[in-house]
Amino acid sequence: MLVPGSNTDLGLMRALAVVQEIENTGKLKNVKFRAFSAGQLYLPSGKLAAVNRDADASRRRIEIRFIPPGKKQ
């Protein structure tokens, strides 16, 4: 079992789980997916964020990009 060490880790694990669920449906076979997660170095105030491993849902997000299939030549 994977255990996240940070909000960034947790975000990536969630993004990968969503991609896996989408792929398991089999409805989008010709589409490739990429999962991303990023840490926030600066707070909305512009100050550098302190190292904090406490859960903070306001600083967590996932991003999934849909990549259309290339044209066959």
N, CA, C and O of each residue as an XYZ file, in Angstrom:
292
protein
N       0.838     -1.181      0.000
C       0.000      0.000      0.000
C       0.882      1.243      0.000
O       1.829      1.338      0.781
N       0.575      2.179     -0.862
C       1.322      3.433     -0.914
C       0.847      4.375      0.184
O      -0.345      4.460      0.477
N       1.796      5.076      0.781
C       1.474      6.056      1.813
C       2.052      7.397      1.375
O       3.264      7.512      1.196
N       1.206      8.413      1.198
C       1.721      9.715      0.755
C       2.562     10.375      1.838
O       2.235     10.311      3.023
N       3.654     11.014      1.413
C       4.513     11.722      2.348
C       4.241     13.210      2.371
O       4.791     13.936      3.198
N       3.377     13.673      1.447
C       3.086     15.106      1.367
C       1.788     15.299      0.591
O       1.247     14.348      0.026
N       1.293     16.531      0.565
C       0.111     16.840     -0.238
C       0.376     16.600     -1.718
O      -0.524     16.196     -2.455
N       1.609     16.848     -2.158
C       1.965     16.613     -3.559
C       1.880     15.128     -3.885
O       1.356     14.745     -4.932
N       2.393     14.297     -2.991
C       2.297     12.847     -3.178
C       0.839     12.407     -3.238
O       0.451     11.628     -4.109
N       0.043     12.908     -2.316
C      -1.368     12.551     -2.270
C      -2.078     12.984     -3.550
O      -2.902     12.240     -4.083
N      -1.771     14.168     -4.041
C      -2.369     14.642     -5.283
C      -2.034     13.742     -6.457
O      -2.904     13.433     -7.270
N      -0.769     13.313     -6.555
C      -0.368     12.428     -7.648
C      -1.055     11.073     -7.530
O      -1.496     10.510     -8.532
N      -1.148     10.549     -6.317
C      -1.826      9.269     -6.121
C      -3.295      9.364     -6.536
O      -3.830      8.433     -7.138
N      -3.938     10.463     -6.224
C      -5.336     10.657     -6.614
C      -5.465     10.781     -8.129
O      -6.361     10.186     -8.728
N      -4.576     11.549     -8.747
C      -4.616     11.711    -10.202
C      -4.421     10.369    -10.903
O      -5.122     10.066    -11.868
N      -3.482      9.574    -10.430
C      -3.244      8.256    -11.024
C      -4.455      7.345    -10.847
O      -4.784      6.572    -11.747
N      -5.119      7.429     -9.697
C      -6.312      6.618     -9.455
C      -7.441      7.011    -10.409
O      -8.161      6.144    -10.905
N      -7.599      8.302    -10.665
C      -8.639      8.764    -11.596
C      -8.331      8.278    -13.011
O      -9.223      7.797    -13.710
N      -7.081      8.401    -13.432
C      -6.684      7.920    -14.759
C      -6.953      6.423    -14.876
O      -7.474      5.959    -15.891
N      -6.603      5.680    -13.851
C      -6.817      4.231    -13.871
C      -8.308      3.900    -14.009
O      -8.671      3.000    -14.767
N      -9.157      4.607    -13.297
C     -10.603      4.381    -13.398
C     -11.110      4.694    -14.807
O     -11.906      3.939    -15.364
N     -10.652      5.796    -15.377
C     -11.075      6.160    -16.737
C     -10.626      5.088    -17.726
O     -11.406      4.668    -18.581
N      -9.378      4.643    -17.615
C      -8.860      3.620    -18.531
C      -9.607      2.301    -18.363
O      -9.816      1.583    -19.341
N     -10.008      1.975    -17.148
C     -10.711      0.715    -16.895
C     -12.103      0.671    -17.516
O     -12.647     -0.414    -17.719
N     -12.687      1.821    -17.820
C     -14.009      1.820    -18.459
C     -13.927      1.309    -19.889
O     -14.900      0.774    -20.419
N     -12.755      1.477    -20.518
C     -12.570      1.024    -21.890
C     -13.247      1.897    -22.933
O     -13.234      1.565    -24.118
N     -13.838      3.008    -22.512
C     -14.566      3.869    -23.447
C     -13.660      4.811    -24.226
O     -14.043      5.292    -25.292
N     -12.496      5.075    -23.725
C     -11.583      6.024    -24.376
C     -10.266      5.327    -24.729
O      -9.192      5.757    -24.310
N     -10.366      4.261    -25.495
C      -9.194      3.441    -25.812
C      -8.143      4.169    -26.636
O      -6.955      3.866    -26.525
N      -8.555      5.117    -27.454
C      -7.609      5.814    -28.324
C      -7.045      7.084    -27.706
O      -6.353      7.849    -28.378
N      -7.334      7.309    -26.441
C      -6.858      8.515    -25.769
C      -5.841      8.121    -24.710
O      -6.065      7.199    -23.925
N      -4.727      8.827    -24.699
C      -3.721      8.603    -23.661
C      -3.903      9.669    -22.589
O      -4.357     10.778    -22.873
N      -3.553      9.331    -21.381
C      -3.720     10.239    -20.255
C      -2.389     10.452    -19.558
O      -1.533      9.568    -19.535
N      -2.231     11.631    -18.995
C      -1.068     11.930    -18.154
C      -1.582     12.532    -16.859
O      -2.417     13.437    -16.870
N      -1.087     12.034    -15.764
C      -1.497     12.535    -14.449
C      -0.396     13.430    -13.897
O       0.790     13.131    -14.037
N      -0.798     14.524    -13.271
C       0.158     15.486    -12.722
C      -0.231     15.868    -11.303
O      -1.402     15.826    -10.925
N       0.762     16.235    -10.541
C       0.545     16.839     -9.231
C       1.695     17.805     -9.010
O       2.823     17.538     -9.424
N       1.417     18.912     -8.367
C       2.465     19.913     -8.144
C       2.351     20.486     -6.745
O       1.257     20.630     -6.200
N       3.484     20.804     -6.186
C       3.504     21.465     -4.883
C       3.505     22.972     -5.065
O       4.018     23.494     -6.055
N       2.936     23.645     -4.117
C       2.862     25.106     -4.177
C       3.990     25.686     -3.336
O       4.000     25.532     -2.115
N       4.943     26.357     -3.988
C       6.076     26.938     -3.272
C       5.738     28.276     -2.645
O       6.327     28.668     -1.638
N       4.786     28.974     -3.245
C       4.418     30.299     -2.741
C       2.945     30.321     -2.361
O       2.105     29.757     -3.063
N       2.645     30.960     -1.270
C       1.271     31.128     -0.822
C       0.594     32.215     -1.653
O       1.277     33.004     -2.306
N      -0.740     32.267     -1.638
C      -1.434     33.334     -2.381
C      -0.976     34.741     -1.985
O      -1.102     35.678     -2.773
N      -0.453     34.890     -0.783
C       0.037     36.200     -0.329
C       1.362     36.582     -0.979
O       1.785     37.735     -0.898
N       2.024     35.609     -1.630
C       3.322     35.855     -2.246
C       4.483     35.419     -1.376
O       5.629     35.419     -1.825
N       4.201     35.046     -0.135
C       5.259     34.584      0.771
C       5.623     33.140      0.450
O       4.787     32.356      0.001
N       6.888     32.804      0.690
C       7.356     31.438      0.499
C       6.664     30.529      1.510
O       6.630     30.837      2.702
N       6.121     29.430      1.047
C       5.416     28.505      1.929
C       6.408     27.758      2.813
O       7.452     27.304      2.346
N       6.075     27.640      4.071
C       6.903     26.877      5.008
C       6.717     25.385      4.741
O       5.677     24.965      4.233
N       7.720     24.595      5.082
C       7.591     23.146      4.972
C       6.584     22.706      6.022
O       6.779     22.924      7.218
N       5.511     22.088      5.563
C       4.452     21.673      6.470
C       3.837     20.402      5.908
O       3.258     20.423      4.822
N       3.953     19.317      6.621
C       3.432     18.038      6.143
C       2.008     17.769      6.630
O       1.466     16.689      6.393
N       1.404     18.738      7.305
C       0.023     18.568      7.752
C      -0.917     18.623      6.554
O      -0.653     19.319      5.573
N      -2.007     17.887      6.646
C      -3.002     17.894      5.570
C      -3.583     19.292      5.403
O      -3.946     19.940      6.385
N      -3.670     19.751      4.172
C      -4.238     21.068      3.875
C      -4.945     20.982      2.526
O      -4.327     21.150      1.474
N      -6.244     20.718      2.573
C      -7.016     20.518      1.341
C      -7.001     21.734      0.428
O      -7.188     21.594     -0.780
N      -6.783     22.916      0.973
C      -6.777     24.119      0.135
C      -5.533     24.213     -0.736
O      -5.486     25.026     -1.660
N      -4.526     23.394     -0.456
C      -3.282     23.439     -1.230
C      -3.073     22.148     -2.016
O      -1.936     21.742     -2.260
N      -4.154     21.515     -2.404
C      -4.073     20.225     -3.066
C      -4.931     20.253     -4.319
O      -6.056     20.752     -4.294
N      -4.406     19.722     -5.410
C      -5.207     19.605     -6.627
C      -4.618     18.501     -7.488
O      -3.481     18.076     -7.285
N      -5.400     18.046     -8.442
C      -4.890     17.111     -9.438
C      -5.127     17.728    -10.804
O      -5.962     18.618    -10.971
N      -4.381     17.241    -11.765
C      -4.554     17.690    -13.144
C      -4.390     16.477    -14.036
O      -3.439     15.710    -13.890
N      -5.319     16.311    -14.958
C      -5.255     15.206    -15.911
C      -5.359     15.804    -17.299
O      -6.264     16.587    -17.586
N      -4.433     15.431    -18.149
C      -4.449     15.930    -19.527
C      -4.823     14.792    -20.462
O      -4.309     13.678    -20.369
N      -5.731     15.114    -21.359
C      -6.166     14.163    -22.371
C      -5.348     14.437    -23.624
O      -5.312     15.568    -24.109
N      -4.702     13.425    -24.140
C      -3.834     13.585    -25.295
C      -4.485     12.875    -26.477
O      -4.573     11.647    -26.480
N      -4.947     13.627    -27.489
C      -5.605     12.995    -28.629
C      -4.617     12.143    -29.420
O      -3.420     12.428    -29.449
N      -5.128     11.101    -30.057
C      -4.237     10.250    -30.858
C      -3.665     11.020    -32.040
O      -4.313     11.910    -32.589
N      -2.449     10.667    -32.421
C      -1.810     11.303    -33.572
C      -2.404     10.802    -34.877
O      -3.037      9.747    -34.923
N      -2.196     11.560    -35.919
C      -2.699     11.166    -37.237
C      -1.801     10.094    -37.828
O      -0.576     10.188    -37.755
N      -2.409      9.086    -38.407
C      -1.652      8.046    -39.090
C      -1.350      8.515    -40.501
O      -2.193      9.128    -41.156
N      -0.146      8.225    -40.963
C       0.235      8.657    -42.309
C       0.297      7.492    -43.252
O       0.602      7.668    -44.431
